[in-house]
Amino acid sequence: MEITQLSTELLSFLFVTAFVAGFLDTLAGGGGLISLPALILSGIPPLSALGTNKLQGSMGTATATYVMLSNKRVRWSEVKQLMLSAFVGSLLGTIAVQFMNPEILNFVVPTVLVVISIYFLLAPQPKIDGGRSRISSAVYQKTVVPLIGWYDGMFGPGTGSFFAFSGVSLRGQGLIEATAVAKTLNFSTNFASLAIFLIAGKVAWLAGMVMILGQFAGAWLGSHCLFKIDHKILRLIVVAMCLLMLLRYTFSMGWLS
């Protein structure tokens, strides 16, 4: 879809959706489960939707990574090799998705989003204090990290949660430490994936910039909210919005007619 085909109504829809995604993502995670279906529903081709989602999502992970490193919540010496593994995995995943038939992607991407939505809703909350390490750091770096990176390059939503959950369950990290490390790894995967999408020309710039503004505003509001909401309720809202948009998409594609 050409950028010129994006109407004011569609851009407004993308802005509002990105705002909501940024707000909910700040409080409970899972913003990609809202932003990517919104791009698909807007009629943007699947590859361009994936690329544009990376553009708007990279800003958030870049900011979070800067904060984590500058505040010494994570140390560069401890995450640089992990970030490199994540980068390579994402690079390969993004290259692979470029060769997938767009018609197949029209079905595969929504299907993956449904599966990840269900996982996001039902997955148990990781332990705050972590536990025993189940695999060595070398095995984790060479297998788990690039595998999650490959998934992020192919699709994306839920990657940050996967990194955090693997850090807690496989490396015995506390939830706060695992989440901090996950931000840096997610930035690395986003950067690698975005680079490939840019080279391939699969980014709708106007839509992406509008969504960046919405994400920033939503994240700012979310970070300044003083009231507390049950994260399970927020997760339910994220999943419900994702599934409703995908249901609307199935009708627009004529799959249920």
C-alpha positions in Angstrom: 0.0 0.0 0.0 1.4 3.4 -0.9 1.7 6.0 1.8 -0.5 8.4 -0.3 -3.4 5.9 0.1 -3.5 6.4 3.9 -6.4 8.7 4.6 -6.7 11.1 7.5 -9.2 8.7 9.1 -6.7 5.8 8.9 -3.8 7.9 10.2 -6.0 9.0 13.1 -6.9 5.4 13.8 -3.2 4.4 13.8 -2.4 7.3 16.1 -5.1 6.4 18.6 -4.2 2.7 18.5 -0.5 3.4 19.0 -1.4 5.7 21.9 -3.4 2.9 23.6 -0.7 0.4 22.8 2.0 2.6 24.3 -0.1 3.2 27.4 -0.9 -0.5 28.0 2.6 -1.6 27.1 4.1 0.6 29.7 1.8 -0.9 32.4 1.5 -4.5 31.3 3.5 -5.2 28.1 2.1 -6.6 24.9 1.7 -3.3 22.9 2.8 -5.1 19.7 -0.3 -7.2 19.9 -2.3 -4.0 19.3 -0.1 -2.0 16.9 0.6 -4.8 14.4 -3.1 -5.8 13.9 -3.9 -2.1 13.5 -1.4 -1.8 10.6 -2.7 -5.0 9.0 -6.3 -3.8 9.4 -5.4 -0.5 7.7 -4.7 -2.4 4.5 -0.9 -2.1 4.6 0.7 -5.2 3.1 2.0 -7.7 5.6 5.7 -7.1 5.0 5.3 -3.4 5.2 3.1 -3.8 8.3 5.9 -5.8 10.0 8.5 -3.2 8.9 6.4 -0.2 10.0 5.7 -1.9 13.4 9.5 -2.3 13.8 10.0 1.4 13.1 7.5 2.6 15.7 8.5 -0.1 18.2 12.3 0.6 17.9 11.9 4.0 19.5 10.5 2.6 22.7 13.2 -0.1 23.1 15.9 2.3 22.2 14.8 4.7 24.9 14.4 1.9 27.4 17.9 0.5 26.6 19.5 4.0 27.1 17.8 4.3 30.5 18.9 0.8 31.6 22.5 1.4 30.6 22.8 4.9 31.8 21.2 4.0 35.2 23.5 0.9 35.4 20.5 -1.4 35.7 22.5 -3.5 33.2 26.2 -3.4 32.3 27.4 -3.2 28.7 30.0 -5.8 29.4 27.4 -8.3 30.6 24.9 -7.8 27.7 27.0 -7.1 24.6 27.4 -10.7 23.6 23.8 -11.5 24.3 22.8 -8.5 22.2 25.0 -9.7 19.4 23.3 -13.1 19.5 19.9 -11.5 19.5 20.9 -9.3 16.6 22.1 -12.2 14.4 19.0 -14.2 15.2 16.7 -11.3 14.3 18.7 -10.5 11.2 18.2 -14.1 9.9 14.5 -14.1 10.8 13.9 -10.8 9.0 15.8 -12.0 5.9 13.7 -15.2 5.9 10.4 -13.4 6.1 11.3 -11.4 3.0 11.0 -14.5 0.9 7.6 -15.7 2.2 4.7 -15.4 -0.2 2.6 -12.3 0.7 -0.6 -14.3 0.3 0.7 -16.8 2.9 1.7 -14.0 5.2 -1.8 -12.7 5.0 -2.9 -15.8 6.9 0.3 -16.7 8.9 0.7 -13.3 10.6 -2.9 -13.2 12.0 -2.6 -16.8 13.1 0.7 -16.1 15.0 -0.9 -13.1 16.6 -3.8 -15.2 17.9 -1.4 -17.8 19.3 0.8 -15.2 21.0 -2.3 -13.4 22.4 -3.5 -16.6 24.1 0.0 -17.2 25.5 0.3 -13.6 26.6 -3.0 -13.9 28.5 -2.5 -17.4 30.1 1.3 -17.4 30.7 2.1 -17.4 34.5 3.7 -14.4 36.0 7.5 -15.0 36.5 8.8 -15.1 40.0 10.0 -11.8 41.4 13.1 -13.4 43.0 14.0 -15.8 40.2 15.5 -19.2 41.1 18.0 -21.8 40.0 19.8 -21.5 36.7 18.8 -24.4 34.4 21.2 -23.9 31.5 24.7 -22.3 31.2 25.2 -18.7 30.0 26.9 -20.0 26.9 24.1 -22.3 25.9 21.6 -19.6 26.6 23.5 -17.1 24.5 24.0 -19.5 21.6 20.5 -21.1 21.5 17.7 -19.4 23.3 18.6 -15.8 22.6 19.1 -16.1 18.8 15.9 -18.3 18.6 13.8 -15.5 20.3 15.6 -13.0 18.1 14.7 -15.1 15.0 11.0 -15.0 16.1 11.2 -11.2 16.5 12.7 -10.8 13.0 9.9 -12.9 11.6 6.9 -11.5 13.5 7.7 -9.7 16.8 4.9 -9.2 19.3 5.7 -10.7 22.7 9.4 -10.7 22.2 10.2 -8.7 25.3 8.1 -11.0 27.4 9.8 -14.0 25.9 13.3 -12.6 26.8 12.2 -11.7 30.3 10.5 -15.1 31.0 13.5 -17.0 29.6 15.9 -15.0 31.8 13.8 -15.9 34.9 13.0 -19.5 34.1 16.3 -20.6 32.4 18.9 -18.3 33.9 17.5 -17.9 37.4 17.4 -14.1 37.2 15.0 -12.0 39.3 12.1 -10.5 37.4 13.5 -6.9 37.6 16.9 -8.0 36.3 15.5 -10.2 33.6 13.2 -7.4 32.4 16.1 -4.9 32.3 18.2 -7.3 30.2 15.2 -8.0 28.0 14.9 -4.3 27.0 18.5 -4.3 25.7 18.0 -7.6 23.8 14.7 -6.4 22.3 16.3 -3.2 21.1 19.0 -5.2 19.4 16.5 -7.4 17.6 14.4 -4.4 16.6 17.4 -2.6 15.2 18.5 -5.6 13.2 15.0 -6.2 11.8 14.4 -2.6 11.0 17.6 -2.3 9.1 16.6 -5.2 6.8 13.1 -3.8 6.3 14.6 -0.4 5.4 16.9 -1.9 2.9 14.0 -3.8 1.4 11.9 -0.6 1.3 9.2 -2.2 3.4 8.3 0.7 5.8 5.3 3.0 5.5 7.0 6.1 6.8 4.0 8.3 7.3 2.1 5.6 9.2 5.2 4.8 11.3 5.9 8.4 12.3 2.3 9.0 13.3 2.4 5.8 15.4 5.7 6.9 17.0 3.9 10.1 18.2 1.0 8.0 19.6 3.4 5.5 21.3 5.3 8.3 22.9 2.2 10.0 24.2 0.7 6.8 25.5 3.9 5.7 27.2 4.2 9.1 28.8 0.7 8.9 30.2 1.1 5.3 31.3 4.4 6.1 33.2 2.6 9.0 35.0 -0.5 7.1 36.1 -0.8 7.1 39.8 -3.6 4.5 40.1 -2.9 0.8 40.0 -4.8 -1.7 37.8 -4.5 -5.5 38.0 -2.1 -6.5 35.3 -4.3 -9.5 34.5 -7.1 -7.0 33.6 -4.7 -5.0 31.4 -3.6 -8.2 29.7 -7.2 -9.1 29.0 -7.7 -5.7 27.4 -4.6 -6.1 25.2 -5.7 -9.5 24.0 -9.3 -8.5 23.5 -8.3 -5.5 21.3 -5.9 -7.7 19.3 -8.5 -10.4 18.7 -11.3 -7.9 17.8 -9.1 -6.3 15.2 -8.1 -9.6 13.8 -11.7 -10.7 13.6 -12.5 -7.5 11.7 -9.7 -8.3 9.4 -11.0 -11.9 8.7 -14.3 -10.3 7.7 -12.6 -7.8 5.4 -10.6 -10.6 3.8 -13.8 -12.6 3.2 -12.5 -15.7 5.1 -15.8 -16.1 7.1 -18.2 -15.4 4.2 
